[in-house]
């Protein structure tokens, strides 16, 4: 193999082959010596020297083979150790080594008992009984965790026809009402209206599965259906809060919300103060807030806030009440970024309109029928109307500098 670089595995294989040949040679010398001893012949110096040389070469090959196998084991490239033959075990036994040291004398002998210790190994070695051990398998599938969706429940539900939702929004009101003297002209007031429009958007995804899998794994169909519907809810919650209105995205609450602008600045303002001032901002816009939306990390920070006496300010660690702050429910979701808050009058300020309820459909596409493949599709179609941006207040909590 001149000009080629041999791997450790190739060198080990070649050394193993040479070692096996040398083992056979030593066995042949041993059998010749035993034959002479049985016939009453004296062993000459030549055969003793021949045996010594064969043993030296065999031992050298054995050392080289052991070194290569250790290298393979350290590099992770070694295969499972092969079972040693009876002849190889005999040559490597202490009894044979003692016999050869005595020069294969007439009155000496080598004896080896063949026995194996039974172990739970599964490799092809003597005494390996691991394949007979039964496996304990739990029924069903351990599914991934699922996030609890909550933002939709804050908004008013609705239905729609067609693919476009239009509504009229009052954008201005000049209120000139005033006390009027007898016989004087009464003042006039006016309002300003604007037409708003939003489109229904489809959220969908699918999985392809073989009919054999659906038939043989009883839980698979229900698992796929449930996971597909969960995927819709997961994406829907993000879109309701954060959709930027471009392409097929919903125009979410946060991009429409009003920036946090407190009516006054309290001394040593805290995060809890900010959420109360956000409620005040919504109330001053004539939309009293109905809830707060926070990232779970930020709500945990608020709940862990302590006073100077190391007492918790928000609730009791042993309590089980619904998360509340300033008499309003706190909705925790990872769909809102950490260090952000959304406070608002959710039922008055916005509404979800379902065009298609979330559903599951099954069918064939392309050559699925001839390949025994089935496509399972989940989709929904909805629109989001934001009636008053002033009803939602969005801002930073101030944890991240």
Secondary structure, DSSP 8 states (H G I E B T S, - for coil): -TT----HHHHHHHHHHHHHHHHHHHHHHHHHHHHHHHTT----HHHHHHHHHHHHHHHHHHHHHHHHHHHHHHHT---------HHHHHHHSHHHHHHHHTTS-TT-----------BS--SSSTTB-GGGS-----SS----------HHHHSEEEE--SSEEEEEEEEEEE-------TT------EEEEEEEEEE-EEEEEEEEEEHHHHHH-TTHHHHHHHHHHHHHHHHHHHHHHH-B-STT--B-HHHHSEE---SS--TT--HHHHHHHHHHHHHHTT----EEEE-HHHHHHHHT-B-TTS-BSSS-TT-----EETTEEEEE-TTS-TTEEEEE-HHHHEEEEEEEEEEEEEE--TTTGGGTEEEEEEEEEEEEEES-GGGEEEEE-SS--
